[in-house]
């Protein structure tokens, strides 16, 4: 940094002394080298003596000395020189003050702009962050319905379709044909659980007590809420029915306490049968077990992952292009999302073609941590679209690797307790050394034994009977704290649809409590892999408006890179252009921005009438000024 010298006093004083030397020399007062040398020494001594002090020095008049004008002139000349030096110094200081003021103002403005630049960068990073931030306001829609879509602003021929809760597509050109009616559905033998909610107990703390025997009367959930094990519920398109598929795990300690009895189902009604096939809405193959003909329901799924593999047989080859899944949230969504690991189609049952994408997680709760951490998550439902193909069979592999802690009810059996009297000789109560024979009551029975085993297609066959079962067997109920793996399915639909070339979604206005500084958008979309992208085509486009649709500004999803579209839009930012961030679009509006709308444009290639991009959810992130 260049800076003016703080003072010119010393330099000016030296120049005055040198000027006096030159005047004396020109006046002829210095006539020889000796006088010149003495004068120079005097100048040096004077300069050292008066450095930083006035040049004026009093030359006293001695009493009786005649008044000499030369002495007075020297004094007045020095005084004039001091005044001139002070005046020069004041000019220098004034210039220095002006310079410092201008410099400080410039530096303050520079610092203010740099601070604004850093603050804006922080706001940008906040928009990119996935962590919770109190300074970020979030709006959005998961399309459980169309309540947050402003259909009044969308032309009829441009309206989107809500295929399932959580799935938006291009508008349909015709009514979708549901091909799941009258088909045959079966569970493949690669599955490792049981249909239904078979062993969960109602809150054991609210169980009543038998007034006679004093035993707790625990109740199975299925006795009150229904079993939900009917495969027909997968394809009935009814919102109030669903299928549950489960596996339990009871700890080894509890099984030992229970003598490992009655933790199995019979795979056939024939207790001695080794058959592994049942008729439940069609042939259903159950997994093999350690004991032929029995299925151990309390050891947990093999590998810790519950697998439900379904096969749909439509009876004849049909043209389809859409498969949709609607899960059912179990236990208030304590379970993690289910995973649709693989979907395959076949026209002959031998050659199978996979449907993209694979390993799709479906969550019923958008706030599930497991849903947020998964790579490919669909909220509410999942939709698979593809080019029309001829299909008779569809296979779906569903997995659940997470379990929840739950109370597991268990029926067990004991032999009936009886009292018999045996004669025994005992000491006489009053006569020393004498004995007496009496009938002593002895309780027999009450031993835990193997009881009747219910069939796997009817696990509830013996529920609700807490008394004598048959002969000398008595049924009892207990519960353990164990684990449950569960898959809930509300509907799986196979359909054929044709879609319009373009459709639009426009949100209702989002009112912001303050002034919008900048905004970004996140969205969950799926574009069929057969849609061309090599020419830069965008089949899902996003826009925001700060003035209720007067101007729409394109914006790119944060997760999309290098599209040439800004990922962040800043409104009315006063920062100078030199300090603006690259990649942020700065927009000037005529008024403050305190509401926003979102517009999404969907489109498809002209020749792919049976395919549509899928729009599942979006999140608008706003930073207030």
Secondary structure as UniProt FT lines:
FT   HELIX           9..26
FT   TURN            27..28
FT   HELIX           33..50
FT   TURN            51..52
FT   TURN            63..64
FT   HELIX           69..128
FT   TURN            134..135
FT   STRAND          136..141
FT   TURN            147..148
FT   HELIX           151..153
FT   HELIX           156..158
FT   STRAND          161..164
FT   TURN            165..166
FT   STRAND          167..169
FT   STRAND          177..178
FT   TURN            181..182
FT   STRAND          184..187
FT   TURN            189..190
FT   STRAND          194..195
FT   STRAND          200..201
FT   HELIX           204..206
FT   STRAND          208..209
FT   TURN            211..213
FT   STRAND          216..217
FT   HELIX           221..225
FT   HELIX           231..234
FT   TURN            239..240
FT   STRAND          243..249
FT   HELIX           252..257
FT   TURN            258..260
FT   STRAND          264..266
FT   TURN            271..272
FT   STRAND          277..279
FT   STRAND          283..285
FT   TURN            292..293
FT   STRAND          294..296
FT   TURN            297..298
FT   HELIX           302..304
FT   STRAND          306..327
FT   HELIX           331..333
FT   STRAND          338..346
FT   STRAND          353..354
FT   STRAND          360..363
FT   TURN            366..367
FT   HELIX           369..373
FT   STRAND          377..379
FT   STRAND          382..400
FT   STRAND          404..415
FT   STRAND          418..427
FT   TURN            432..433
FT   STRAND          435..444
FT   STRAND          448..449
FT   HELIX           456..458
FT   TURN            459..464
FT   STRAND          468..470
FT   TURN            471..472
FT   STRAND          473..496
FT   STRAND          502..507
FT   STRAND          510..511
FT   STRAND          516..526
FT   TURN            529..530
FT   TURN            534..535
FT   STRAND          540..545
FT   TURN            548..549
FT   STRAND          553..555
FT   TURN            558..559
FT   STRAND          568..571
FT   HELIX           577..579
FT   TURN            582..583
FT   STRAND          584..587
FT   STRAND          595..603
FT   TURN            606..607
FT   TURN            609..610
FT   STRAND          614..624
//
